């Protein structure tokens, strides 16, 4: 049994599934179609999980980079002030 999703491709697949069910398609072809769609769903879920993990890694990397740049900027200003290269206001 296929479930509808809120996406254009999912709607098209479900429509095709309904048409195949009401036609004279041999049962083994219907089984093959269902297996194919199930495999596709598994692949999409794996890709979605990979994307989620990459987004999390990117966000952590961005936070770490911003912290490093902030620390480096503070050190530069501290050094510049201590060497009287800039005046503290």
C-alpha positions in Angstrom: 0.0 0.0 0.0 1.3 3.4 -0.9 0.7 6.6 1.1 0.2 10.0 -0.2 2.7 12.7 0.4 2.4 16.5 0.0 4.6 16.7 -3.1 4.1 16.7 -6.8 6.1 13.6 -7.5 4.4 11.7 -4.7 1.0 12.7 -6.1 2.0 11.5 -9.6 3.3 8.2 -8.2 0.1 7.6 -6.2 -2.0 8.4 -9.3 0.0 5.9 -11.3 -0.3 3.3 -8.5 -4.1 3.8 -8.5 -4.3 3.4 -12.3 -2.2 0.2 -12.1 -4.4 -1.2 -9.4 -7.5 -0.7 -11.6 -5.9 -2.0 -14.7 -5.1 -5.5 -15.9 -1.5 -5.4 -14.7 -0.1 -8.8 -13.7 0.3 -9.2 -9.9 4.1 -9.7 -10.2 4.5 -6.3 -12.0 2.4 -4.6 -9.3 4.6 -6.3 -6.6 7.7 -5.1 -8.5 6.3 -1.5 -8.7 5.7 -1.5 -4.9 9.2 -2.8 -4.2 10.6 -0.1 -6.4 8.7 2.6 -4.7 9.7 1.2 -1.3 13.4 1.2 -2.3 13.0 4.8 -3.5 11.5 5.9 -0.2 14.4 4.3 1.7 16.9 6.0 -0.6 15.2 9.4 -0.1 15.2 9.0 3.7 18.9 8.2 3.6 19.7 11.3 1.5 17.5 13.4 3.8 19.4 12.1 6.9 22.7 12.8 5.2 21.6 16.3 4.4 20.4 16.8 8.0 23.8 15.7 9.3 25.7 17.9 6.9 23.6 20.9 7.9 24.3 20.2 11.6 28.1 19.9 10.9 28.0 23.2 8.9 26.2 25.0 11.7 28.8 23.7 14.3 31.6 24.7 11.9 30.1 28.2 11.5 29.8 28.7 15.3 33.4 27.5 15.8 34.7 29.8 13.0 32.8 32.8 14.4 34.2 32.1 17.9 37.7 31.8 16.4 37.4 35.1 14.5 36.0 36.9 17.5 38.9 35.6 19.7 41.4 36.6 17.0 39.9 40.0 16.6 40.0 40.6 20.4 43.7 39.5 20.5 44.5 41.9 17.6 42.8 44.8 19.3 44.4 44.0 22.7 47.9 43.8 21.1 47.3 47.0 19.1 46.2 48.8 22.3 49.2 47.5 24.3 51.5 48.7 21.6 49.7 52.1 21.4 48.9 51.5 17.8 45.3 52.4 18.5 43.7 54.5 21.2 41.1 53.0 23.5 37.9 55.0 23.3 
